[in-house]
Amino acid sequence: MKRHNWRPFALAASVVVVLLSCLLVFRGLSRSPEPPQGGPGLPVFDETPAAEPSVSETPEPPSPEPSVFDTPSAEPSPSAEIISEPVWVIIPAIGTDAELAGTERDEKAGSMAIYPSASVISWYKERPIPGNEGNAILAGHNKWKGEKGAVADLGALEIGDEMTIRYNDGSERLFLLESLFEYELKTAPSGEIMSGDGPARVTVITCSGKFNTKLGTSENRLVAVFKPAEVFVTPEPPITPIPTVAR
């Protein structure tokens, strides 16, 4: 009886297994990174570039700055919980006087959905109501369909500037700017910025920097953090306005 030589078949099977393993590893490396735990990625603003983009100067290397997330653990909290949804926001120093519209997560983009209007600011309904314990998140376009956005001048704010939020029951709450940072979209600590945990604060986000045609959005994000006026403490040492973390 003739014996079969199984060695060639075993060798071929081993080669197939190795090739499949390499393919799986390659596919895993080629996937886009998932948003970090604790929150979605930063908002993706679908704005269009200006007709004549300005030429920006090369920024100087950033100096070390205190982190916006280094908040004291013993910080007092606002007294009464707010149950009415926010409907309006006013930031006098930059002329913002705009409607707030609640949005949810954009599952396709993996980020907070942004209301398609230059004059409306979005409030992320999956985070706290502004003024309650935790991080409330607002975001607005820098530019939309050629029209200047409601928070386009966010970068001109100074520490201590006021923001008033009005609620649908007619009440208002005053907040003061504690910090203002600029982050590169690709490397920003989005998990921390978008997290709903921690002391009461309101994070306002808009786009900045050069418009990237491949991404369909600007390359940077401005992130302003406001604290309720009743618990606001001027940072010591003061946080320099818009320290560029990465550009």
N, C-alpha and C positions, 0 to 999 in steps of 0.2 A: 504493500500500500504506500502510495507516495505522500510524503510529508510536505505540508505547506510551510513556507518560510514567512513568519509573521513580522519579522524585523522591519522590512520596508514600510508595512502598514502602520506599525507603532511609531516609526520615525515621522511619517507623514502626519499622523494624528498629533504628535507633539508640536510640530511646526504650526499646525492650525491653531492649537491652543495658545501658543505664544503670540501669534498674529492677532488673535481676538483680544488677548489681554492688552496688547499695545494699543489697539484701537480704542478700547474702553478708557484707558488712561489718557490718551490724546483727547477724547471727547470730554473727559472731566476737566482737563486743563483748559480747553478752549471755551468753556462756558463762562458767561459773565458772572462776577461775584454776586452772591445774594445780599440784599440789604442786611446790615447787622441786626442782631437781636435787640429788642427794645423799641423798635420803630422802623418805619419805612425809610427809603432813601429821601434825600432832599427833593423838594418840588422841582419838576422839570417844566420850566416856563416855555411855552410854545410861541415865543415872540419872534418877530421878524427883525433882521438887522437894519440899522439906519442906512439911508441912501449913501451917505458919505461918512463911513466910520472914521473916528479920530485916531491919530497915531499916538499911542501911549508910550511914555518914557519907560526905560528899563527900571523897575523898582529896586531900591536898595535892599540889601539883606535884612530880614526882620530881626528885631531885637527881642530878647526873651520878655514875655509878658505874663502876668497872672492869668490863669485859665478862667474862662467864664463859668466853668462848671465847678470851681472850687468855692462852694457856698458853705457858710458856717452851719454846723449841725444844730446849734442852739438858737437859730433865728426864730423870732416870734411869727405867728401866723395871723392872717386877717381874722377878725372875729366871726362875722356872720357868713354862712354859706350862701352862694348865689344860685338861684334856681331858674332865673330868667335867661333866655339865650341872648347873646350880644347881637346888636343890629346896626351899630354905627361906631366909627372910630374917628377921633380928631387928634391930629398931631400939629399943633399951631406952628412950631418952628419951621416946618417944611410945607405948610399949607395943605396938609392932608385933611379932608373932610369927606369921608367916604362911607358908603354902605358896606356892611358885613354880610356875607352869604355863607351859610354852612356847606361844607363839602366833605366827602368821605375819601376813602383810599381808592386810587386808580390802580386796580389789580394788574392791568396790562403793563403800566410803567413801573409798578412797584413803589409808588410814591404818593404823596398827598395830591389829590386832584385840585386844579386851580380853575376858578371861575373865569370863563372866556370874556373878560371885559377889562378895559383899562381903568375904569372908574370904580370897580368893585373889588374889595379885599376879601379873601377867602378865610374862613375860620374852620379849622380841622375838627369836625364833630367827634372824632374818635379820641380826642384829648379833652382835658378839663375845660369848663367854662372859665373865661378870663377872670381872675380874682380869687378863684378857689384854689385849694391845695393842689400842687402839681404844676405842670408846664402846659399852658395854653398856647396854641400855635396859630399864627396868622401869616398869610403870604399874599403878595400882590405883584402884578406885572411891573417891570421897569418900563416896558413899552409893549403895546398891543395894537396891531394893525396900523402902525404909524402914529398912534396916539400915546402921549406920555402917561405913564401909570401913576396911580394914586400914591405910591411910595417910591417913586423914581428917585427922589432926593434923600432917601434914607441915610445915605452916607454922609450927609451934611450935619447930622445931629451931633449934639455934644452931651456928655455925661450930665444927667440931671434934668434933661429936657422932658417936658410933660407929654403924656398921651392920655386922653380921656376915652373911655369906652361906655357907650350907652346901651341899655338893655331894653327888651321889649315891654317891660313893665314901667318904663320911664325913668328908672334909676340910672345913676352914673357912678363910675369908679375911676379914680385918678391913679395913674402909674408914672413912674419916673425911670428914665433910661439909666441902666447900670453899666452896660457894656455894648460895644459895637465892634464886630470882627468881620474880616473878609476871608473866605475860604475858597480854595480850589474845589470845584465840584467833584472831581475824581477822588480827592484825598480827604475831604471834609469828614469829621467825626459825626456822621449823620445819626448813628445810633444814640449818641448823647444829645445832639441838638433836637432830635424829634421825640425823645423820650418824654413820657407824661409824668414821670416821677419827680420827687424832690419838693422843695418849697414853692410857694405860690409865685409865679412869674408869667410873663407873656413874651414869647419869642416871635419876632416879626422878621420875615425872610423875603428877600427879593434878589433878582439876578444882577450881576455886574460883570465887568471885564469884557474881553473880546468875544464877539459872537462867533461861534463855531458852526459852520455850515453842515458839517457831518453829524454833529450832535443835534442840530436844530435848536440850540439854546446857547446862552452865554456860558463861558467857562468857569465863572466864579459865582459865589453867593455871598450877599451881605446878610449878616445875622445880628439883629439888635435884640437885646434882652432888657425888658422893663420889669421893675418890681412895684408892687402896690405901695402907694405913697406912705401909708402908715407903718410900713416895715422897711422902707428904703434907708440904706446907710451908704453914704458916699464912700466909694472904694478907697482904701489906703494901702499902698500909694494909688493915686488915681489911675485908672486904666486908660491908656492912650487911645483916642478915637481911631478906629479902623487900623489896628495893627494887622498887617498882612501875614497870615499864618502860612499860606502857600499861594502862589500865583502862577 
